[in-house]
Amino acid sequence: MHQPAPPLATIAAALRRERERAGISLAELARRAGLAKSTLSQLEAGTGNPSIETLWSLGVALGVPFSRLVEPPAPRVRVLRAGEGPRLRAESADFMATLLAAGSTHARRDLYVMELEPGQARQAEAHIPHSVEHVVVAAGRLRAGPVNETVELGPGDYVSFPGDVPHHYEALAPGTWAVLVMEHR
């Protein structure tokens, strides 16, 4: 699987902006997110290499959707060609997510393409309260859902489940990909 670099400058600016908006110090945000202060300092300087898990932890600690940390400001008309967009890789699973569109402040929906390969499952911690994940499988086979409530899905299958509880995604076939709509109620 191709592994492009995450959008470091966008992430750095977003972390500073959201931390300052929340009125908390670097040390306090690091504590809330369970990160070393030096790691957070590197991320805000644009020199770190954040994983999906790190950014989700920071989003939860800041009370903002993950997309707010990786999405640059959008122009009036926006086209993403295949393979474009902010792409981030998981730490412990062959899992890549590409943010296609972030919801507006009021809509609070984010749209992703997920690419997964068989192997270790992507274990996701709980996201911000009242998050709901909607998934449509485009190719391959996928097991997804809250821990102990996962379902197996094939092309065209849809599932929705609470995103504010631990959950996971596991590819059951090579070349699995799906569309994820993350809803923040």
C-alpha positions as CSV (number, residue, x, y, z in Angstrom):
1,M,0.0,0.0,0.0
2,H,1.4,3.4,-1.0
3,Q,2.3,5.4,2.2
4,P,2.3,9.2,1.6
5,A,3.3,11.6,4.3
6,P,0.5,13.0,6.5
7,P,-0.3,16.8,6.0
8,L,2.2,18.0,8.7
9,A,1.8,21.7,8.2
10,T,-2.0,21.5,8.3
11,I,-1.9,19.3,11.4
12,A,0.6,21.6,13.1
13,A,-1.5,24.7,12.5
14,A,-4.8,23.0,13.4
15,L,-3.3,21.7,16.7
16,R,-2.2,25.2,17.7
17,R,-5.5,26.7,16.6
18,E,-7.6,24.2,18.5
19,R,-5.5,24.2,21.6
20,E,-5.5,28.0,21.8
21,R,-9.3,28.0,21.1
22,A,-9.7,25.6,24.1
23,G,-7.5,27.8,26.2
24,I,-5.2,25.0,27.4
25,S,-1.5,24.7,27.6
26,L,0.7,22.3,25.6
27,A,1.3,20.3,28.8
28,E,-2.4,20.1,29.7
29,L,-3.3,18.9,26.2
30,A,-0.5,16.3,26.2
31,R,-1.8,15.1,29.6
32,R,-5.4,14.8,28.4
33,A,-4.4,13.0,25.2
34,G,-2.0,10.7,27.0
35,L,1.1,11.9,25.0
36,A,4.5,13.2,26.0
37,K,4.7,17.0,26.0
38,S,7.7,16.7,23.7
39,T,5.7,14.7,21.2
40,L,2.9,17.3,21.1
41,S,5.5,20.1,20.8
42,Q,7.0,18.3,17.8
43,L,3.5,18.0,16.2
44,E,2.8,21.7,16.7
45,A,6.1,22.5,15.2
46,G,5.3,20.4,12.1
47,T,8.2,18.0,12.7
48,G,6.4,15.0,14.2
49,N,4.9,12.0,12.3
50,P,1.5,11.5,13.9
51,S,-0.4,8.2,13.6
52,I,-4.2,8.0,13.3
53,E,-4.4,6.9,16.9
54,T,-2.4,10.0,18.1
55,L,-4.6,12.4,16.1
56,W,-7.8,10.7,17.4
57,S,-6.6,11.1,21.0
58,L,-5.8,14.7,20.4
59,G,-9.3,15.3,18.8
60,V,-11.0,13.6,21.7
61,A,-8.9,15.7,24.2
62,L,-9.8,18.9,22.3
63,G,-13.4,17.9,21.8
64,V,-13.2,18.3,18.0
65,P,-13.7,15.9,15.1
66,F,-10.5,14.2,13.8
67,S,-11.1,16.0,10.4
68,R,-10.6,19.4,12.0
69,L,-7.0,18.4,12.7
70,V,-6.1,17.2,9.1
71,E,-8.3,19.2,6.7
72,P,-7.0,22.4,5.2
73,P,-9.5,25.2,4.5
74,A,-11.6,24.2,1.5
75,P,-12.1,26.3,-1.6
76,R,-15.6,27.0,-2.9
77,V,-15.3,24.2,-5.5
78,R,-13.1,21.3,-4.6
79,V,-12.2,18.2,-6.6
80,L,-10.1,15.4,-5.2
81,R,-8.7,13.0,-7.7
82,A,-8.1,9.4,-6.8
83,G,-5.1,9.1,-4.5
84,E,-5.3,12.8,-3.4
85,G,-6.3,14.1,0.0
86,P,-4.9,14.0,3.5
87,R,-3.9,10.3,4.1
88,L,-3.0,8.9,7.4
89,R,-1.8,5.4,8.4
90,A,-2.6,3.4,11.5
91,E,0.2,2.4,13.9
92,S,-0.6,-1.4,14.2
93,A,-2.7,-2.4,11.3
94,D,-2.5,-2.2,7.5
95,F,-5.1,0.6,7.5
96,M,-5.1,3.9,5.6
97,A,-7.8,6.6,5.8
98,T,-8.2,9.5,3.4
99,L,-10.3,12.4,4.4
100,L,-12.5,13.3,1.4
101,A,-14.7,16.0,3.0
102,A,-15.1,17.5,6.5
103,G,-18.5,18.5,7.7
104,S,-19.2,22.2,8.4
105,T,-19.4,23.3,11.9
106,H,-23.1,22.8,12.0
107,A,-23.3,19.6,9.9
108,R,-20.5,17.8,11.7
109,R,-20.0,15.0,9.2
110,D,-16.7,13.8,7.8
111,L,-16.3,11.6,4.7
112,Y,-13.4,9.1,4.3
113,V,-12.2,6.4,2.0
114,M,-10.6,3.6,4.1
115,E,-8.2,1.1,2.5
116,L,-7.5,-2.0,4.5
117,E,-5.5,-5.2,4.0
118,P,-5.8,-8.5,5.9
119,G,-3.7,-8.9,9.0
120,Q,-4.0,-7.1,12.3
121,A,-7.3,-5.4,12.9
122,R,-7.4,-1.6,13.4
123,Q,-8.4,-1.1,17.0
124,A,-10.0,2.3,17.5
125,E,-10.6,4.0,20.8
126,A,-13.8,5.8,21.6
127,H,-14.2,9.1,19.7
128,I,-15.9,12.3,20.9
129,P,-19.3,11.7,22.6
130,H,-22.3,11.0,20.3
131,S,-20.1,10.0,17.3
132,V,-21.7,7.6,14.9
133,E,-19.9,5.8,12.1
134,H,-21.6,4.8,8.9
135,V,-19.7,2.4,6.6
136,V,-20.4,1.2,3.0
137,V,-18.0,-1.5,1.7
138,A,-17.0,-0.9,-1.9
139,A,-14.7,-3.9,-2.5
140,G,-13.4,-6.9,-0.5
141,R,-14.7,-8.1,2.8
142,L,-14.7,-6.2,6.1
143,R,-15.5,-7.0,9.8
144,A,-16.4,-3.8,11.6
145,G,-18.2,-2.5,14.6
146,P,-18.0,-2.1,18.4
147,V,-15.9,-4.6,20.2
148,N,-18.0,-7.8,20.7
149,E,-20.6,-6.6,18.2
150,T,-18.7,-6.7,14.9
151,V,-20.4,-7.7,11.7
152,E,-19.0,-9.1,8.5
153,L,-19.7,-7.0,5.4
154,G,-19.2,-7.4,1.6
155,P,-19.5,-5.0,-1.3
156,G,-22.5,-2.8,-1.1
157,D,-23.2,-3.7,2.6
158,Y,-23.8,-0.9,5.0
159,V,-23.5,-0.7,8.8
160,S,-23.8,2.1,11.3
161,F,-22.6,2.0,14.9
162,P,-21.6,4.2,17.9
163,G,-18.2,5.7,17.4
164,D,-17.9,6.8,21.0
165,V,-17.1,3.3,22.2
166,P,-14.1,1.1,21.4
167,H,-14.5,-0.5,17.9
168,H,-12.5,-2.1,15.2
169,Y,-12.0,-2.6,11.5
170,E,-10.5,-5.7,10.0
171,A,-10.0,-6.6,6.3
172,L,-11.0,-10.1,5.5
173,A,-9.9,-10.0,1.8
174,P,-7.0,-8.2,0.0
175,G,-7.9,-4.9,-1.6
176,T,-10.7,-4.1,0.8
177,W,-11.9,-0.5,0.7
178,A,-14.9,1.3,2.1
179,V,-16.5,4.7,2.5
180,L,-16.8,5.9,6.1
181,V,-19.1,8.8,7.1
182,M,-18.2,10.0,10.6
183,E,-21.2,11.8,12.1
184,H,-20.7,14.0,15.2
185,R,-24.1,14.7,16.8
